[in-house]
Amino acid sequence: MVHRNERNPWWKSQRIQKYSHGTWIRQKTMSFENDKYSADKDPYEWCLRQSKKLKAIDPHMNIQMRNNKLLTQLPGELEHALNFRCNQNCTLDDIANTL
């Protein structure tokens, strides 16, 4: 039986139990690290995709840590510029708008 209600805590715990093993987490981490930002990508889609990968790797990651990890995926000058324009608690929209 397939259940589509993703807000149901039981189904969420079942997915976590099935997929949160070392190999799966390593694959998600490698996928995150290999998906660098470039000017030809849509900033909103890229930020959302990377944020979902980070949430899959560590569901309890705080906003500051997420933002720092996203900034490391940007080219050097862009990372430096965003670091000064966005504060540590900014939203994904703020980062995407600045990109």
N, C-alpha and C positions, 0 to 999 in steps of 0.2 A: 504494500500500500504506500503510495506516495502522497505526502502531505505538503501542501504549498504554503501553509501559514508559518512564515519564518519568525514571527514574533513569539511563537509558542516556545517556552523555555525548555521543554522536554526535547523537542526536535533539535533545538540549538545545541543542547548538551550531547545529543547523539552524533551530530556532525563533528563537534569538537573531539569527542571520544574516538571517532573513526579516523579523522584526518590529522590530529595533532600528534604525530609521531616525528621522529628526527628527520627522516627522509623528506616528508612532505614539507616540513618547516624549512629545511635546507633548500628545497626547490623554490619555495616562495621567496626566500631571502635572495637567492641567485637571480630570480626574475626581477625583484625590486632593484638590485644593484646593476643589472644590465640595462634597465630601462632609464637611460639618462634623458634629460630634457634637451630638446633642440627647437630652434625657431619654427621648424615646419610642423610641429605638433600643436594641437589645440591645448592651451594651458588648462582649461577647465577639465577636459577629459583626462589629461595627464595627471593632474593633482588628485582627482577622484580615484583613478586607477591605482596610483601609488599609495594613497591613503588606505584603500581597501586591502592592498597587499600588506601594509604595516599592521593593520588591524587583525589580519589573519595570522601574522607572525606572532604578535603580542597584543591580545585583546585589551590588556590593562595599561597600555602605553598612554602616558599623559600628553597633553597638547604640545608642551614645550619640546618633548622628546620627538614627537611626530614632526614638528616643524623643523627641528635641527636635522633630522634624517632626510626630509625633503630637500632642504637647502644643500645637502651634500651631493645631491643628484644634479645640481645645476653647474654650468660652466663657471670657472673661477670668477670672472668679473661680474657676472650676473648674481652669483652667490653672495659676493661682497655687497653689491647694491641692495639686494633684497634683505640682507642681514641688517642694514641700517634703516630701510624703509618700513619693515614690518617688525612689530614687537614680538616677544616670545609667545604671547597668548593669542596671536592673530588667527583668524579662521582660514579655511581653505579658499574661500571666496576672496579674501584679502590677498593671499598669495597669487591666485590665478589672475586677479585684476592687475596686480603689479607686474606680473610677467607680460 
